[in-house]
Amino acid sequence: MSFVVEIQPEILPKTDNSVGIDLGIKTFATFSDGTKVDAPKPLKKRIKKLRKLSKSLSHKTKGSKRYEKARIRVAKFHGKLKDTLDRFST
């Protein structure tokens, strides 16, 4: 399927106020004026768990069955973390 839509673009009024946003892990967002927004609690918990899973993976011998299990666990959890980040950032 494809859709073709024609719209008239709206021209927004110009302002001198502009703010830059830096998204991070420890502080969820930092604005250019110095305002910081902390990360939500569920995000902090999931980052802590990802750190633990990654550390566990690094202690395994590459190529072993346990390494593969741990690698898959980290990959699955990383996908969940990405979903969480997307949900909080929109």
N, C-alpha and C positions, 0 to 999 in steps of 0.2 A: 504494500500500500504506500501511496505517497500523497501528500496533501500540499496544495499550493494555496498560500494565503497572502493576500495583499493588505497591508496596513499602512496607515499614515503615521510616520514617526512623530512622537511628541517632542518638542524642543523644551528642555527644562531651563528655568532661569539660572543665570550664572551667579555663583556666589564666591566669595573669597575664602570661605571656610572649607578647609579640606582636612581630612584625618586619615592617617595611614594606620593600618591594622597589621600586627604581626601575630600569627597564630602559632602557639607552641604547646608544649606538654605540661610543664610545671604551672605556668600561667596560661590559661586557655587563650586569652587574647590580650595583647598590649597595644594601646593606642598611642599615636605619636605625641599626644599631649601628656603622656605619663600614666594615664589611667590603666589599671590592670584588672582583668576579670579572671577570678580563680576558676580552675577546672571543677566541674561537678563531681560529687563524691563517687558515683558509679564509674566514672572515667578513671579516677585515681585508683580505685580498687582493681580495675581491669589492667591498668598499666603495671601495677604491682604484681599481679598474677602472671602477666606476660614476661616480666623480668625474671620471675621464679622459674617459669617453664624454659626460658632461654638458657638460664644458668644450668638447669638440669640437663639440657641438651648438650651443652659444652663439656660436661663431664663424661659423656658416653663415648665409646670407641666408634670411630667412623666406620660405616659398613655393617655394623652389627644390627641384629633385629631390634634390640632395645633403642638403638640410635634412630632407626626408621620410625618406630612407634612414637618416640619423643619428637622427632621432626614433624610428623603428621599432626601431633597434638599442638605444636607451636603454630603450624600453618593454619589450622582450623581456628585457633584462638585469635590469631592475627586478623583473620577475616572478620571475626566478631568485633574485634576492637575497631576496625575500620568502619564497620556499620555504626558503632557507637559514636565515633567521631563525626561521621556524616550526620547522624541524627541531632547531635548537640550543636553542630555548626550551622544548621539551617534554621 
